[in-house]
């Protein structure tokens, strides 16, 4: 997934959220729970052994895994124009988990450009639990670019390797206040989600959407890394901090 720490600061996010709210997203982006509630643990165990995993489908309306589904989000950050393209590919990736076996996952590619220059490409691996409609995250292969060439693979991880486990990227039942690990790869990726809003109406350049949900993301590896994301049913991600959905194809 798009690195939240490389392009975000708390001050920038606060400014970006004012712009989002002004376009109709009245939130939604209320501050996350404070003081004692921050001490509530994040869920790390998801009973994935009970799941029948599917590598495609739209049973979870907020996280579509149908090949060909594409979202383009855009923003201007300072003087930089940023474009994020998310595409559900026809490719699958088999992930082997100890004690469970092989899970066939769907590959979702993210490409990010900054001022027209390719900055990051990631191939993310997801699968849908048929019983719960939860979408689980099984890892990603990441390429960061500098000057047109690959500079590093920071944040790459894969469930079943070096103790990494699948995380929950989008619950099938959206419960306000739920907190869960999205990535469980010690030393590599430990992003977390907290469900902050639901039944939201949000306007972005691609249109107005109802019944949206909002997730606040943090990282257990980098305390300053945060991002607010908003998802619309039948579409998926429509707001990622300052980025907003500009167009989609399905």
C-alpha positions as CSV (number, residue, x, y, z in Angstrom):
1,X,0.0,0.0,0.0
2,X,1.0,3.6,-0.5
3,X,3.5,4.6,2.2
4,X,1.8,6.9,4.7
5,X,5.0,8.0,6.4
6,X,6.9,9.3,3.3
7,X,4.4,12.0,2.3
8,X,2.4,12.8,5.4
9,X,2.9,14.9,8.5
10,X,0.3,15.6,11.2
11,X,0.3,19.3,10.3
12,X,-0.2,18.7,6.6
13,X,-3.0,16.2,7.3
14,X,-4.9,18.7,9.4
15,X,-4.8,21.3,6.6
16,X,-5.8,18.7,4.0
17,X,-8.8,17.7,6.0
18,X,-10.2,21.2,6.1
19,X,-10.3,21.2,2.3
20,X,-12.0,17.8,2.2
21,X,-14.6,18.9,4.8
22,X,-15.3,22.1,2.8
23,X,-16.3,19.9,-0.2
24,X,-18.9,18.0,1.8
25,X,-17.0,15.5,3.8
26,X,-18.2,16.7,7.2
27,X,-16.6,14.3,9.5
28,X,-15.8,12.4,9.3
29,X,-12.3,13.2,9.9
30,X,-12.9,13.9,13.5
31,X,-9.8,13.4,15.6
32,X,-9.2,9.8,16.7
33,X,-10.0,8.8,20.2
34,X,-7.8,10.5,22.8
35,X,-6.3,9.8,26.2
36,X,-7.3,6.4,27.8
37,X,-8.9,5.1,24.6
38,X,-5.6,5.2,22.8
39,X,-4.5,2.4,25.1
40,X,-7.0,0.0,23.8
41,X,-5.2,-2.8,21.9
42,X,-5.4,-3.5,18.2
43,X,-6.7,-6.9,17.2
44,X,-4.0,-9.2,15.8
45,X,-5.9,-12.5,15.7
46,X,-8.6,-13.0,13.0
47,X,-9.4,-16.7,12.9
48,X,-8.3,-16.9,9.3
49,X,-8.2,-20.7,9.6
50,X,-12.0,-20.6,9.5
51,X,-12.1,-18.8,6.2
52,X,-12.7,-20.0,2.7
53,X,-10.6,-17.5,0.8
54,X,-11.7,-16.0,-2.6
55,X,-9.2,-14.1,-4.8
56,X,-11.9,-12.0,-6.5
57,X,-15.3,-10.5,-5.8
58,X,-17.2,-7.5,-4.5
59,X,-18.9,-9.1,-1.5
60,X,-17.2,-6.5,0.6
61,X,-18.5,-3.3,-1.0
62,X,-15.7,-1.1,0.3
63,X,-12.9,-3.1,-1.0
64,X,-13.4,-4.4,-4.6
65,X,-11.4,-7.3,-5.9
66,X,-12.8,-7.6,-9.4
67,X,-10.1,-7.5,-12.1
68,X,-10.2,-4.3,-14.1
69,X,-11.5,-2.2,-11.3
70,X,-9.4,1.0,-11.4
71,X,-9.3,4.2,-9.2
72,X,-7.3,7.4,-9.9
73,X,-6.8,9.8,-7.0
74,X,-5.2,13.2,-7.4
75,X,-4.0,16.1,-5.2
76,X,-1.7,19.0,-5.1
77,X,0.7,18.8,-2.1
78,X,2.6,22.1,-1.7
79,X,3.8,22.7,-5.2
80,X,3.7,19.0,-6.2
81,X,1.0,17.3,-8.2
82,X,0.4,13.8,-7.0
83,X,-1.5,11.0,-8.8
84,X,-2.2,7.6,-7.3
85,X,-3.6,4.9,-9.6
86,X,-5.0,1.7,-8.1
87,X,-5.8,-1.2,-10.4
88,X,-7.1,-4.7,-9.6
89,X,-5.1,-6.9,-11.9
90,X,-5.9,-10.2,-13.5
91,X,-2.9,-11.6,-11.7
92,X,-3.0,-13.8,-8.6
93,X,-0.3,-14.7,-6.0
94,X,-0.2,-17.9,-4.0
95,X,0.8,-17.3,-0.4
96,X,1.7,-20.3,1.8
97,X,0.8,-20.0,5.5
98,X,2.1,-22.5,8.1
99,X,-0.7,-24.6,9.4
100,X,-3.2,-23.4,6.8
101,X,-1.7,-24.0,3.4
102,X,-1.8,-22.1,0.2
103,X,-4.1,-19.1,-0.2
104,X,-4.6,-17.7,-3.6
105,X,-4.6,-13.9,-3.4
106,X,-5.6,-11.1,-5.8
107,X,-2.8,-8.7,-6.9
108,X,-3.8,-5.0,-6.6
109,X,-1.2,-2.7,-8.1
110,X,-0.6,0.9,-6.9
111,X,1.3,3.4,-8.9
112,X,2.2,6.9,-7.6
113,X,3.5,9.8,-9.6
114,X,4.8,13.1,-8.3
115,X,5.0,15.9,-10.8
116,X,4.7,13.3,-13.5
117,X,7.7,11.2,-12.3
118,X,7.1,7.7,-11.1
119,X,7.7,7.5,-7.4
120,X,6.4,4.2,-6.2
121,X,5.0,0.9,-7.5
122,X,3.5,-1.8,-5.2
123,X,1.9,-5.1,-5.9
124,X,-0.4,-5.8,-3.0
125,X,-1.9,-9.2,-2.2
126,X,-5.5,-9.5,-0.9
127,X,-8.1,-12.2,-0.4
128,X,-11.7,-12.2,0.7
129,X,-13.1,-14.4,3.5
130,X,-16.3,-15.9,2.1
131,X,-17.8,-16.4,5.5
132,X,-17.3,-12.9,7.0
133,X,-16.7,-10.7,3.9
134,X,-13.5,-9.5,5.6
135,X,-10.7,-8.6,3.2
136,X,-7.3,-9.7,4.4
137,X,-3.9,-8.3,3.5
138,X,-1.2,-10.9,2.8
139,X,1.8,-8.7,1.8
140,X,3.2,-6.5,-0.9
141,X,6.2,-6.1,-3.2
142,X,7.3,-2.5,-3.2
143,X,9.6,-0.5,-5.6
144,X,10.5,3.1,-4.7
145,X,11.9,5.1,-7.6
146,X,14.4,7.9,-7.7
147,X,15.4,9.5,-11.0
148,X,13.6,6.8,-12.9
149,X,15.4,3.9,-11.3
150,X,14.5,1.6,-8.4
151,X,16.1,2.9,-5.3
152,X,14.8,0.5,-2.6
153,X,12.1,-1.9,-1.6
154,X,11.3,-0.5,1.8
155,X,8.1,-1.9,3.3
156,X,8.0,-5.1,1.3
157,X,6.7,-8.1,3.2
158,X,4.8,-11.4,2.7
159,X,2.6,-13.4,5.1
160,X,4.3,-16.7,6.0
161,X,7.8,-15.3,5.7
162,X,9.9,-14.2,8.7
163,X,7.0,-14.5,11.1
164,X,4.7,-12.2,9.1
165,X,0.9,-12.8,9.3
166,X,-2.1,-11.6,7.3
167,X,-3.7,-8.4,8.6
168,X,-7.3,-7.1,8.2
169,X,-7.6,-4.3,5.5
170,X,-11.4,-3.9,5.5
171,X,-13.8,-5.7,7.9
172,X,-16.9,-7.3,6.5
173,X,-18.9,-5.7,9.3
174,X,-17.8,-2.1,9.9
175,X,-18.0,-1.4,13.7
176,X,-17.2,2.1,14.9
177,X,-14.2,2.2,17.2
178,X,-12.8,-1.2,16.0
179,X,-9.0,-1.2,16.0
180,X,-7.0,-3.8,14.1
181,X,-3.6,-4.5,12.5
182,X,-3.6,-4.2,8.7
183,X,-0.1,-5.5,8.3
184,X,1.7,-7.8,10.7
185,X,5.3,-8.0,9.6
186,X,7.6,-7.1,12.5
187,X,10.4,-4.8,11.5
188,X,8.9,-4.3,8.0
189,X,5.3,-3.2,8.1
190,X,2.9,-2.7,11.1
191,X,0.1,-0.4,9.8
192,X,-3.0,-0.3,11.9
193,X,-6.6,0.9,11.3
194,X,-9.3,2.4,13.5
195,X,-12.9,2.8,12.3
196,X,-13.8,6.4,12.9
197,X,-16.9,7.2,10.8
198,X,-19.8,5.6,8.9
199,X,-23.0,6.6,7.1
200,X,-21.1,9.6,5.6
201,X,-21.8,11.6,2.6
202,X,-18.6,12.7,0.8
203,X,-18.0,14.8,-2.3
204,X,-14.9,14.4,-4.4
205,X,-14.1,15.4,-8.0
206,X,-15.4,12.1,-9.3
207,X,-18.8,12.8,-7.7
208,X,-20.8,12.6,-4.4
209,X,-21.0,9.3,-2.5
210,X,-23.2,8.2,0.4
211,X,-22.9,5.5,3.0
212,X,-19.1,6.1,3.2
213,X,-16.9,4.9,6.0
214,X,-13.7,6.4,7.4
215,X,-10.6,4.7,8.7
216,X,-7.7,6.4,10.6
217,X,-4.4,4.7,9.9
218,X,-1.2,4.7,12.0
219,X,2.0,2.7,12.1
220,X,3.5,0.9,15.1
221,X,6.9,1.4,13.5
222,X,6.7,5.2,13.0
223,X,4.5,7.0,15.5
224,X,4.3,10.1,13.2
225,X,2.9,8.2,10.3
226,X,-0.9,8.8,10.0
227,X,-3.5,9.0,7.3
228,X,-7.3,9.3,7.1
229,X,-8.9,7.2,4.4
230,X,-12.5,7.2,3.2
231,X,-14.2,4.4,1.3
232,X,-17.4,4.5,-0.7
233,X,-19.6,1.4,-1.3
234,X,-19.2,-0.1,-4.8
235,X,-16.1,2.0,-5.4
236,X,-13.5,1.6,-2.7
237,X,-11.0,4.3,-1.7
238,X,-12.1,7.8,-2.5
239,X,-10.0,9.9,0.0
240,X,-6.5,9.2,1.2
241,X,-5.4,12.3,3.3
242,X,-5.2,15.0,0.6
243,X,-5.7,12.7,-2.3
244,X,-9.3,12.5,-3.7
245,X,-10.9,10.3,-6.3
246,X,-10.8,12.0,-9.7
247,X,-12.0,9.1,-11.9
248,X,-12.8,5.4,-11.8
249,X,-13.3,2.5,-14.2
250,X,-15.0,-0.8,-13.6
